[in-house]
Amino acid sequence: PAPSPPKLTTTTLTTNTKKKTTMRTSIRNARRLVVKVGSALVTNNGEGLAVEALADWARQIAGLRAEGREVVLVSSGAIAAGMQRLGWTTRPQEMHHLQAAAAVGQMGLAQAYESVFAQNKLHTAQILLTHADLADRTRYLNARSTLVTLLELGVVPIINENDTVVTDEIKFGDNDTLGALVANLIDADALIILTDQQGLYTADPRKDPTATLIGEDRAENTALEAMAGGAGSGISKGGMITKVRAAQRAARSGAHTCIASGREVDALLRVAAGNNIGTLLYATSTPLAARKQWLADHLQLAGSLTLDQGAIDALQSGKSLLPIGVTAVEGDFARGAVVACRGIDGREIARGLINYASNDTRRIARKPSAEIESTLGFFEEPELIHRDNLVRMG
């Protein structure tokens, strides 16, 4: 048998790279990553779960974790794995058949990931999402809080679309889109899409022998969509076009996207090291700046809070808003709504996503965070608005 390749880290890979562009360096410096792997890779083109490939990604993610990076894994494969278990060779069209295949396949997929990550002394957590989970502001904040907490605990969240209950109205349509939405959700620095293609070409290389690989470009370049082809197989639902659109969506939240072949040796480590592998579609703003711009442009304010001078000073120095600094609450709003923070003169100081509904906010206003649970009977967060979800105005 051929000898195993030497164990690589992003540090050794970086020293082996003679030339890197500025944007590749941005990937190398990324601290929070979303990694998406497609069905063709996870199931070895539909033949069943590719456990050796899963184990190799777990090893590489463990290497990134050892460097202090945070990684969320978005994995396709539940439907394809279920199809294999049920003996189906063609992806069904009926929604109830797709849901049944997902229910069967999700069991094996979660078990396989738990096993290979445990071999690398890492805990995993399974999270199933639908579009409704991220469209609803309360569930959005809940999902964000859970994911951030898992990352702080050193756990690797493994996310898939909740295909078992999905309907035409709420489905993401593909996990490339889901990966981009998760990147936005957690303010990721980069989205890495591992696929069975080398990256984005100027044309479909299967049809045009003159097609060349695009090394890097702005994600916002609309000409990229014309270069992307359709789905690569009957197992994959998306294709290069969904990956380009995912990169565009991720760029709006400030995340860079790299599309690379998951079949190459140490592909994930090499991308994270800033090597010239695959196609880099880079964003032009940082994740936090993009998030705060979204908040600043939010026109539909659900309510407002009046702050004392101490709270105003805290916000202006970049701190979170605590309930003790709120003197009055106006409006009827739910957890996750965008509210204005005003001074006693009515001038808007800041705005952000609030962690408590209006009635609860009124009850804990002027109280220290330590009394939130005893006052409400439950505890969400110590802050009314976390600094990452708050933008100063003016």
N, C-alpha and C positions, 0 to 999 in steps of 0.2 A: 504493500500500500504506500501511497505517496505520503511523505512526511507532513505533519501538521504545520500550518503557517505559524511563525513566531507570534507570541502574544503582544499585541500592540496597544498603546494608549495614545490619547490625543497629543501627549507631550512628545513621544517619540515620532509620531507621524508628522507633527509640525516641523521638527528638525529635518525631516527628509524632504520637505517641500521647498524647492528652490525659489519659486515665484508665487506670490499670493497677491490678489488684488485687495483693495481696501475693504470691499464688501465681503469677501471671503474671511477677512480678519474679523468682521462683525459676527459671523457665524461662530468662529473660533472663540470669541469672547462671550457668546450667549450663555447665560446662566440657567435660564428656564426654557426647556425644550418640550415641544409636542412632537411625538414620532408617530406617524401613521403607516401601517403596513397593510397591503391589499390582499384580497381573497386569493389571487393566483399564487402569491408567495406563501400565505398561511396554510393553504391546502394543497400545495404542489400541483397547481392547475386542476384542482378538483378531485385529485386521487385520494384525498384524506388528509388529516392534519399532518403538516410537515413538522414533526416534533423536533427534529434536529435543527431546523431553521429557527424555531421558537427558542430553543436552548441557546443558539448562537446570539440571537438578539438579546436574550436575558443576560448573557455574559458581557456583551458590549454595553448594555445599559448599566450593569453593575460597575463597569469601568468608569462610566460617566458620573455615576453616583459617588464613586470613590474620589473623584476630582471636585466634589462639592456641587455638582450640577443637579438640578431638579428635572425629572423626566416624567411626562405623562404619555402613556401608550394608547393610541387609538387603533384598534384592531378590527378589521373585517374578518369574515370567515365563518360566522355562526350559521348562516344559511347554507353556504357551500359545504360545511362540515355535516350539517343535517342531511343535505342531499346525499352525501356519500354514505351516511349511516342508513338512510332509507333506500339506497340503491337507485337513486334517480340520476340520470346522466345529462338531463336538460333542465335548465332553470325554469321552474313553473311561472306562469303569468298570473294565476289567481292569487289574490291576497291571502286567503286562508291557507293555501298550500305553502306560501312563503313564510307565514307566521308559524305554521307547524314545523317546517324545516328549521327555522330559527330556534324554536323551543327545544328541539332535539339536539341541535348542534351546539347551543350555548353551554350545555352541561359539559360536554367534552372539551370545548375550547377553554372554559374557565379552569377546569381541572388541569389541563395541560400547562397553562401559564403558571398556575400556582406551583406546580411541581418543578418547572425549570427555573423559576425565580428562587424557590426555596434552596435549590442547589447552589445558588449564589448568595445565600444568606440574606435575601430580600423578601419582605412581605409585600403582597399585592392586595388590591381592592378592586372588586368589580363594580362598575357604574354603568347603568343602562340609561340612555337619554332619548328623549324625543324633542322635536322642534318646540313643542309646547312648553317644555321645561325651561328653555332659554328665552322664549318669547314672553313668558309671564315673569314680571320683575321680582316677585317674591320667591319663586322657585329658582330664578336666576341667581339671586343672592345666596339662597340655600346651597345650590350646586357649587357656587364659587367658594363659599366658606368651607364646605366639605373638602373640596379638592385642595385648597390652600393648606388646610389642617393636615391632610394626608401627606402632602409634600413636606411639611414641617416635621412630621413624625418619621420621615425617611421611607414612607411607603410608596410603591409605584402604582398609581391608579391605572387600571386598564378599562378603557371606555369603548363601548359599542353602541350603535343605535338600537333602541329597544324594539327590534323587529317583531317580537311576539305580539305586541299590542299596537304597532304602527298602522296608520290608515293613510289613504291618499292625501288627506288634508294636512297631516302633521309630519309626514316622513321627510327626512333630510334629502333622500334620494341617492346619496352616496356618502361614504365615510370620508372622502376628501373634503366635502363641505363641512362635515362634522368636525374634522380636525381643525379647520380654520375657525369655526365657531368656538371650539375649546381654547384655541390660542387667544382669541379675543376675551374669552371668559376669565382666564387666569393671567392675562397680560404677559403671555410668553414672548420671549425674544426671537424665537425661531420655530418654524414648522418644517419638519423633515418628512417628506413623503417617499417611502421606499416602495418601488413598483417593479414590474418585470421588464421595464424599458430603461435604456441608459439615461434618458432625460428627454427634454423637448428638442425636437429637430425642426429645421426650417420647413420641412414637409414630411409626410409619412414615409419613413425609410423603407417600409415594406413594399411601397409602390414606386418610390422615386429614389434611384440609386445615387443621385447627386445630392440628396439631403444631408445637411451637416448639423452637428450637435451645437445648440446654443449654450455657450458657457455661462453667461449671465446677462441679465437685462433688468430694467425696471419692471416691477410687477404690474404697474399701472399702464404699461405699453399695450394699447388695445390691439395692435397688430399681431400680438402673440396668439390670440384666439384663432385667427385664420390659419395659423401653422399647426394647430392641434388637431389630431384625428379623432376617430370614434373609439368605442370600447375595444380593448385588445382581445377579449375572449368571451365565451358564453358564461364563464364563471364571474368575471368582473362585471360590475354594473356601470361603472363610470368610463374612464378613458382619459386621454391627455387633456381634453377640453375641460373636464371637471377639475383637474389638477391646476390648470392655469387659472380658472375662475376661483378656486380655493386660495391660490396665491394672491389674487387681487383682493379677495375678502380679508385675508390675513394681513395684507399690507395696510388696509384701512385701520387696523388696530396696532400698526407699527411693527408687525412681525415679518421677518424675512422668511422665504420659503425655498427649500432646496429639494428638487426632484431627482432621485438617483435610483440606480438598480440595486435592489435588495439582494441580488444573487452574487454581487461582487464581495470578495473577502474583506471583512471589517468595514463594510460600506458606511455604517453608522458612525463609527469612530473616525473614519477618514473625512466624512462630511463635517463632523463636529470639530475636527482639527483645522478646518479651513482649507483642506486639499481641493484641488480643481477636479472634482468628480461630480458628474451630473450637471444639472442646470440650476443656477441660483437666480431666483426672481426676488429682488431686494425691495424693501420698503424705504420710503424717504423720510419717515419720522420714527421716533422711539415709541415703544408701547405705552408708557405712561403719558407722554405728550399727546398721543392720539386719543387715549381714553379721556384725558381732561378736555381735549378739544370737543369731543362728542358731548361731554357734559355741558361745556360752555355754550354749545349751539342748541341745546335742548330747549325748545320754546314752550313746551307744555309743563309748567310748574304746577304740582299738585297742592302745594301749600307753602307756608313759610314759618320760620322760627326767628324769634327776636332774641338776640344774644346780649349778655353783659360784656363789659369792657375786657374782663379777663379772658373770656372765650374768643372775643375778636382778636386780641393780641396773640392767643394760641394759634388761631387759624392763619393769621398773617405770618407767623413764624414756621408754618408748615406742619402743624400738629393736627390731630384728629379733634372732632367736636365731641365733648362729653356732655351728658345730660345736666350736670350741675351748672353749666354755663347758659342754659336756656331759660329765659324769663317768661316767654309767651309762645303759644302755638296757634297757628291759624290754618284752617282748611281741614278737609276730610280725606285722608290718604292712607294707602296700604304700605306695608313694609316693602322697600325697594323702589318707592316713588322718588322722583326728583323734586327736591324742595329747595327754596331759597333760604339763605341765612342772612338776616338783616340786623343792622344796628338799631339803637333806640330811635334814631331819626328816620328810619324806614329805608335807608340806603342799603342796597344789596352788597354784602361783603363777599359771599361765596354761594355756591350751590352744590348739591351732591345727592347721592343715593342714601336714603335713610334706612336704618336697621330696625326701626320700630314703627308700627302703625300710629296714626294720629292720637287715638284715645290712650294708647300705652305711653306715647311720648308725653302727653299732658300729665300723666300720673307720676312719671319719673323726673320731670323737669325740676331743676333746682336741687336734685338729690345726687349724692356721690354714686359712682358706678357700683360700689360694694352693696348698695341697697336695692339694686334693680330686681334681683331675684325675690327678695322678701316683699317687695312692693307689688310685683306683677304675678308672682307665683311661677315664673319661668325666666330663663336667661338666654338671650340670643348672642349679643356682643357687648363688650364693656363701653363701646363708643356708640353715640347716636349716628355719626357719620365717620367712617374711617378715612384717613387722609388720602388713601389711594382712590377713593370714590368721591373726592371733593376737589373742586377747582375754585380758586380765588377769582373774583370778578373785579375789574377796574384796576 
